[in-house]
């Protein structure tokens, strides 16, 4: 693996909503994400993930990531983080949006198979 897997996954989640190029730079064309959230389960492919990122990019004034843990073993990486956002209505206040735990398997330095759990922050 030429790039560090931990760097790839952190950069992906750091720029996911703000930089559309992150999808092509870090996501494998055959990517699949199984996402369990507070609203239920979603199975997403490359196009679904790209569309979700594009939709979310206009939803917040700013978005930042607070990474708590990243663990790598061979081609698998686990990341635990919280997204903090400021809304368009209140750009001066940053609030926690949701907590995430994701496991990704990489292929050719790109995120290919992911399992993610999220919960809204309180």
Residue pairs with C-beta under 8 A, 6 or more apart in sequence:
1 75
1 106
1 109
2 109
3 109
4 72
5 72
5 75
5 76
5 77
5 106
5 109
6 70
6 72
6 77
8 26
8 77
8 106
8 109
8 110
8 111
9 26
9 70
9 77
9 79
9 102
9 104
9 106
9 111
10 65
10 67
10 70
10 79
11 22
11 26
12 22
12 26
12 27
12 111
13 65
13 67
13 79
13 81
13 100
13 102
14 65
15 22
16 22
16 53
16 56
17 53
17 56
17 57
17 59
17 60
17 63
18 57
18 63
20 50
20 53
20 54
20 57
22 53
23 46
23 49
23 50
23 53
26 110
26 111
27 46
27 49
27 50
27 110
27 111
28 46
28 106
28 107
28 108
28 110
28 111
28 112
29 46
29 110
30 46
30 112
31 45
31 46
31 49
31 110
31 111
31 112
31 113
31 114
32 43
32 44
32 45
32 112
32 113
32 114
33 42
33 43
33 44
33 45
33 48
33 49
33 114
33 115
33 116
34 41
34 42
34 43
34 44
34 114
34 115
34 116
35 41
35 42
35 43
35 44
35 114
35 116
35 117
35 118
36 116
36 117
36 118
37 117
37 118
37 119
38 118
38 119
38 120
42 48
44 52
59 88
60 85
60 86
60 87
60 88
61 85
61 86
61 87
61 88
61 91
62 85
62 86
62 91
62 94
63 83
63 84
63 85
63 97
64 83
64 84
64 85
64 94
65 81
65 82
65 83
65 84
66 81
66 82
66 83
66 84
67 79
67 80
67 81
68 80
68 81
68 82
69 78
69 79
69 80
70 77
70 78
70 79
70 80
71 77
71 78
72 78
75 105
75 106
75 107
76 103
76 104
76 105
76 106
77 103
77 104
77 106
78 101
78 102
78 103
79 100
79 101
79 102
79 104
80 99
80 100
80 101
81 99
81 100
82 96
82 97
82 98
82 99
82 100
82 121
83 96
83 97
83 98
83 100
84 94
84 95
84 96
84 97
85 94
85 95
85 97
86 92
86 93
86 94
86 95
87 93
87 95
95 121
96 121
97 120
97 121
98 118
98 119
98 120
98 121
99 118
99 119
99 121
100 116
100 117
100 118
101 116
101 117
101 118
102 114
102 115
102 116
102 117
103 114
103 115
103 116
104 111
104 112
104 113
104 114
104 115
105 111
105 112
105 113
105 114
106 112
